[in-house]
C-alpha cells in the first residue's frame, strides 16, 4: 500500500488488470496463465488480451494460476502485481477497436516474467473470489456510464429534432417521432431511478449481486436501444463523425460485452432467482 497506492490516488501511476486471455473471456476460471514459485519469486508465463490501459499502465494486476493442482478451478488463482519494465513483461499491439478510440486496449505477454513473492495481492489462491467480489462494483460503474450516455444521447436528439425541419415543421412535432422520444425518455427515467436506488445501497454497504447484474444488463442494453434510435432521428447527419451521436453509437456497443456480457448477466440473475 505504501509503495503503490499514493501514485494510484494522485493519478501518477496508471493501473490495469489483466484477466482476459485469447481463449478465455467470461469463463475466468479457465485462464491458463501460470505463476510458479521459484525461491523468493513468482515466474509468470501466459498471454492476456483486451486489457484496458494496457499500453500506458505502470502497474498491472495479473490473474494467474498459482496452484495447478487445486481441487476446484475457482481455487488456485492469485493476483500478482507486475511493474512496467519488468523483464519478461511484454506489451503487445494496441488493438484497433470499433469505438472508445481514446482508451488504449492491448495484448500482453509474460515470458518467464520474474517478480518477488511480495508482489502477491491479497491471499494466495483467493484471486478468483476477490475478483468476483469487486466485479459487482465494476458492473455498477458500467451501468452509471451507460445511464449518463443514454441521458445525453436523448438530450442531444430532442434538441436536434426541435431545430431540424421537414415538410414545413420541426420533426419533433411529427407524432411518430414525438411518441418514440417519449418512450425513450421513459426508459431513461426508469434506468435513473433503479440505478440511484442501487447506489444508495452500495454506499451504505449493502451488496446485491442480483440487482447489480440486472442494472448492468438492462441499462447497458437500454443505452444501445436509445443511441440507435437517436442516431436514426438524426438522419444522414447521425452517420457523420462530426455529430456527437455517431461517436456515442460506436462507443455504446461494447457496454453489453465488457465487464460481463449481457448473456452472463442473465445467467447470474437466473441463478440468483434459484432457477
C-alpha positions as CSV (number, residue, x, y, z in Angstrom):
1,X,0.0,0.0,0.0
2,X,2.8,2.4,0.9
3,X,4.7,1.6,-2.3
4,X,1.9,1.9,-4.9
5,X,-1.3,3.4,-3.6
6,X,-0.1,7.0,-3.3
7,X,0.7,7.1,-7.0
8,X,-2.7,5.4,-7.8
9,X,-4.5,8.1,-5.8
10,X,-2.7,11.0,-7.4
11,X,-3.0,9.6,-10.9
12,X,0.7,9.5,-11.4
13,X,0.5,5.7,-11.5
14,X,-1.7,4.2,-14.2
15,X,-3.0,0.7,-13.5
16,X,-4.5,-2.1,-15.4
17,X,-5.9,-5.5,-14.6
18,X,-5.1,-8.5,-16.8
19,X,-7.8,-11.2,-16.7
20,X,-9.0,-12.0,-20.2
21,X,-6.9,-14.3,-22.4
22,X,-7.1,-15.2,-26.1
23,X,-9.2,-18.3,-25.3
24,X,-10.8,-17.2,-22.0
25,X,-13.3,-14.4,-21.6
26,X,-16.4,-14.9,-19.5
27,X,-15.1,-18.2,-18.1
28,X,-12.5,-16.6,-15.9
29,X,-11.7,-19.8,-14.0
30,X,-10.3,-21.3,-17.2
31,X,-7.3,-19.0,-17.5
32,X,-4.1,-20.6,-18.5
33,X,-1.5,-18.0,-17.3
34,X,0.6,-19.5,-14.5
35,X,2.8,-18.1,-11.7
36,X,5.2,-20.7,-10.4
37,X,7.2,-20.2,-7.2
38,X,10.9,-20.2,-7.6
39,X,12.8,-19.4,-4.4
40,X,11.5,-16.0,-3.4
41,X,9.9,-15.2,-6.7
42,X,6.9,-15.9,-8.9
43,X,7.7,-16.8,-12.5
44,X,4.8,-15.8,-14.7
45,X,4.0,-17.2,-18.2
46,X,1.0,-16.6,-20.3
47,X,-0.9,-14.2,-22.6
48,X,-3.6,-11.7,-22.0
49,X,-5.8,-9.6,-24.3
50,X,-8.4,-6.8,-24.4
51,X,-6.5,-5.1,-21.5
52,X,-7.8,-1.6,-20.8
53,X,-4.9,0.8,-20.1
54,X,-2.5,-1.9,-21.2
55,X,-0.3,0.3,-23.3
56,X,0.0,3.1,-20.7
57,X,-0.1,1.2,-17.5
58,X,2.7,1.5,-14.9
59,X,1.3,-1.4,-12.9
60,X,-0.8,-4.4,-14.0
61,X,-2.5,-6.8,-11.7
62,X,-2.2,-10.2,-13.3
63,X,-4.7,-13.1,-12.7
64,X,-2.7,-16.3,-12.8
65,X,-2.9,-19.9,-11.6
66,X,-0.5,-20.4,-8.7
67,X,-1.8,-23.9,-7.8
68,X,-2.1,-26.1,-10.8
69,X,-3.4,-29.0,-8.7
70,X,-6.2,-27.1,-7.0
71,X,-9.3,-29.2,-6.3
72,X,-11.6,-26.6,-8.0
73,X,-11.0,-24.3,-11.0
74,X,-12.1,-21.5,-8.7
75,X,-9.3,-22.1,-6.4
76,X,-5.6,-21.8,-7.0
77,X,-5.9,-18.4,-8.8
78,X,-3.9,-15.5,-7.4
79,X,-3.5,-11.8,-8.2
80,X,0.1,-10.6,-8.7
81,X,1.3,-7.1,-9.3
82,X,3.8,-6.6,-12.2
83,X,5.5,-3.3,-12.8
84,X,6.1,-1.8,-16.2
85,X,9.7,-2.6,-17.4
86,X,9.9,-5.9,-15.6
87,X,11.9,-8.3,-17.8
88,X,9.6,-10.8,-19.5
89,X,6.6,-8.5,-19.4
90,X,5.8,-7.5,-22.9
91,X,3.2,-5.1,-24.0
92,X,1.8,-6.1,-27.4
93,X,0.0,-4.1,-30.1
94,X,-2.7,-1.5,-29.4
95,X,-5.9,-3.1,-30.6
96,X,-8.0,-1.3,-33.3
97,X,-11.5,-1.1,-31.8
98,X,-14.8,0.0,-33.3
99,X,-15.2,2.6,-30.5
100,X,-13.6,4.0,-27.4
101,X,-10.7,5.3,-29.5
102,X,-9.3,7.5,-26.7
103,X,-8.8,4.4,-24.5
104,X,-5.9,2.1,-25.2
105,X,-6.7,-1.6,-25.2
106,X,-3.8,-4.0,-25.8
107,X,-2.4,-7.5,-25.7
108,X,0.1,-8.6,-23.2
109,X,2.6,-11.5,-22.9
110,X,4.5,-12.8,-19.9
111,X,7.6,-14.9,-20.8
112,X,9.4,-16.1,-17.7
113,X,8.5,-12.9,-16.1
114,X,10.0,-12.9,-12.6
115,X,8.6,-10.8,-9.7
116,X,9.1,-11.1,-6.0
117,X,6.5,-13.1,-4.0
118,X,5.8,-9.9,-2.0
119,X,4.0,-8.7,-5.2
120,X,1.2,-11.0,-4.3
121,X,-2.0,-9.0,-3.9
122,X,-4.3,-10.4,-1.2
123,X,-4.2,-14.1,-0.2
124,X,-2.7,-16.8,-2.4
125,X,-5.4,-18.8,-4.1
126,X,-8.1,-16.3,-3.4
127,X,-7.8,-14.3,-6.6
128,X,-11.0,-15.5,-8.2
129,X,-13.1,-14.7,-5.2
130,X,-11.5,-11.2,-4.9
131,X,-12.3,-10.5,-8.5
132,X,-15.9,-11.7,-8.2
133,X,-16.4,-9.5,-5.2
134,X,-15.2,-6.4,-6.9
135,X,-16.8,-7.1,-10.3
136,X,-20.2,-6.1,-8.9
137,X,-18.8,-2.6,-8.3
138,X,-17.4,-2.6,-11.8
139,X,-20.8,-3.5,-13.2
140,X,-22.4,-0.6,-11.3
141,X,-19.8,1.7,-12.8
142,X,-20.7,0.4,-16.3
143,X,-24.3,0.9,-15.6
144,X,-23.6,4.5,-14.5
145,X,-21.7,5.3,-17.7
146,X,-24.4,3.8,-19.8
147,X,-27.1,5.7,-17.9
148,X,-25.4,9.0,-18.4
149,X,-24.7,8.2,-22.1
150,X,-28.4,7.5,-22.7
151,X,-29.4,10.7,-21.0
152,X,-27.0,12.7,-23.1
153,X,-28.0,11.0,-26.4
154,X,-31.6,11.7,-25.6
155,X,-30.9,15.4,-24.8
156,X,-29.0,15.9,-28.0
157,X,-31.7,14.2,-30.1
158,X,-34.5,16.2,-28.5
159,X,-32.6,19.4,-29.2
160,X,-31.8,18.3,-32.8
161,X,-35.4,17.3,-33.6
162,X,-36.7,20.7,-32.4
163,X,-34.4,22.5,-34.9
164,X,-34.5,20.1,-37.8
165,X,-37.4,20.9,-40.1
166,X,-39.1,18.7,-42.7
167,X,-42.4,19.1,-44.5
168,X,-42.7,22.6,-43.1
169,X,-42.3,21.9,-39.4
170,X,-39.8,20.6,-36.8
171,X,-39.6,16.9,-36.9
172,X,-40.2,16.8,-33.2
173,X,-43.8,17.8,-33.9
174,X,-44.4,14.7,-36.0
175,X,-46.4,12.2,-33.9
176,X,-44.3,9.2,-34.6
177,X,-41.0,10.9,-33.6
178,X,-42.5,12.6,-30.6
179,X,-44.1,9.3,-29.3
180,X,-40.8,7.4,-29.8
181,X,-38.9,10.1,-28.0
182,X,-41.4,9.8,-25.2
183,X,-40.8,6.1,-25.0
184,X,-37.0,6.6,-24.9
185,X,-37.4,9.3,-22.2
186,X,-39.5,6.8,-20.1
187,X,-36.8,4.1,-20.3
188,X,-34.1,6.6,-19.4
189,X,-36.1,7.8,-16.3
190,X,-36.7,4.2,-15.2
191,X,-33.0,3.4,-15.5
192,X,-32.1,6.5,-13.4
193,X,-34.5,5.6,-10.6
194,X,-33.3,2.0,-10.5
195,X,-29.6,2.9,-10.6
196,X,-29.9,5.6,-7.8
197,X,-31.6,3.0,-5.5
198,X,-28.6,0.6,-6.1
199,X,-26.1,3.4,-5.5
200,X,-27.7,4.2,-2.2
201,X,-27.5,0.5,-1.2
202,X,-23.9,0.4,-2.3
203,X,-22.8,3.5,-0.4
204,X,-24.5,2.0,2.7
205,X,-22.6,-1.2,2.3
206,X,-25.4,-3.4,1.1
207,X,-24.4,-5.8,-1.7
208,X,-27.0,-7.2,-4.1
209,X,-25.5,-9.4,-6.8
210,X,-28.8,-9.9,-8.5
211,X,-29.7,-6.2,-8.8
212,X,-26.2,-5.2,-9.8
213,X,-26.4,-7.7,-12.6
214,X,-29.8,-6.5,-13.6
215,X,-28.5,-3.0,-13.8
216,X,-25.5,-4.0,-15.9
217,X,-27.8,-6.0,-18.2
218,X,-30.8,-3.7,-18.6
219,X,-29.2,-0.2,-18.5
220,X,-26.4,-1.2,-21.0
221,X,-29.0,-2.7,-23.3
222,X,-31.2,0.3,-22.9
223,X,-28.3,2.6,-23.9
224,X,-27.9,0.7,-27.1
225,X,-31.6,1.0,-27.9
226,X,-31.6,4.7,-27.2
227,X,-28.5,5.6,-29.2
228,X,-29.6,3.5,-32.1
229,X,-33.0,5.3,-32.3
230,X,-31.4,8.7,-31.6
231,X,-29.0,8.2,-34.5
232,X,-31.9,7.3,-36.7
233,X,-33.7,10.5,-35.9
234,X,-30.5,12.5,-36.9
235,X,-30.9,11.0,-40.3
236,X,-27.9,11.2,-42.6
237,X,-26.2,13.6,-40.2
238,X,-26.2,11.0,-37.5
239,X,-23.9,8.9,-39.7
240,X,-21.3,11.7,-39.8
241,X,-18.4,11.7,-37.4
242,X,-18.8,15.4,-36.8
243,X,-22.0,14.8,-34.9
244,X,-21.6,13.5,-31.3
245,X,-24.3,10.9,-31.7
246,X,-22.1,9.0,-34.2
247,X,-19.4,8.5,-31.6
248,X,-22.0,7.6,-28.9
249,X,-23.3,5.0,-31.2
250,X,-19.9,3.4,-31.7
251,X,-18.9,3.7,-28.0
252,X,-22.2,2.2,-26.7
253,X,-21.8,-1.1,-28.4
254,X,-19.1,-2.5,-26.1
255,X,-21.2,-1.8,-22.9
256,X,-23.1,-5.1,-23.4
257,X,-19.8,-7.0,-23.8
258,X,-17.2,-5.9,-21.3
259,X,-17.4,-6.3,-17.5
260,X,-19.7,-9.2,-18.1
261,X,-21.7,-9.8,-21.2
262,X,-25.5,-9.4,-21.2
263,X,-25.8,-13.2,-21.5
264,X,-23.6,-13.8,-18.4
265,X,-25.7,-11.2,-16.5
266,X,-28.8,-13.1,-17.4
267,X,-27.2,-16.3,-16.2
268,X,-26.3,-14.7,-12.9
269,X,-29.8,-13.3,-12.5
270,X,-31.4,-16.6,-13.2
271,X,-29.2,-18.4,-10.7
272,X,-30.0,-15.7,-8.1
273,X,-33.7,-16.5,-8.7
274,X,-33.0,-20.1,-7.9
275,X,-33.5,-21.3,-11.5
